[in-house]
Amino acid sequence: MTKKVLVVGNKPYSNFKLNKIADSFDITYRCNFARPDHNNGTKFGRLAMCCHIYENFVRNPASKKKMMEIYSDEFDTTFLNDWFDFYQLNKTRFEEIFYQQPEASQWNKMLDGYGCPHRFTKEPRTGYSAVFRALRDEPNNEVYVMSFSLAGDEYRKSRGVKEKTARAEGHGCHSMSDEINILSWLHNNKTVDASLCMLNDTKELNIQADKYMKPSEFILDLIDKNI
């Protein structure tokens, strides 16, 4: 039986209500310092972590003080403090917590198989690797994406991230342009559905579609049933 998989990014929404929409999917993936019930669905689902977060929270758990030292340059201290407490109280509620390897070479082979002209030239971020993990491991399921960026000029601030980090995101070991081009191509070629990434954060439905990307009828109908 085909299931609907939702990979949830960490871009926050404050106005448009997303809990009921997100909870309608069968399988949920979250990433790194994610937590449910922040207008991003109430299901805990599966938590994918990058190497250093998995190391500091699962393999060799760090103290709160140490965690604050490691991540306070990138993340707001109040957010880190709250997330540490949340994680300690709720980690057993996730269906699975796992290290998501940034397997760029394998993901690029999959892209080649799809006929996609784009490739990861740098290490893909955890969310993108979670998308490809779902495509690889559950090929009979349908993969949907929410709260990812679809425009290079979008000010992308993940929940809890300091402004200077948010504006620099995509530089260094990651390429935001690669990721956006790949996600856009996958959506347009019906390999994944990124319609929920087109939502603007307004109280009333407002979709940032253009001549290159259009939301799917399934997502438009799902939104209509849940608002």
Summary of the structure (lengths in Angstrom):
residues: 227
radius of gyration: 16.9
end to end distance: 27.4
largest distance: 49.4
contacts: 676
relative contact order: 0.18
helix: 42%
strand: 12%
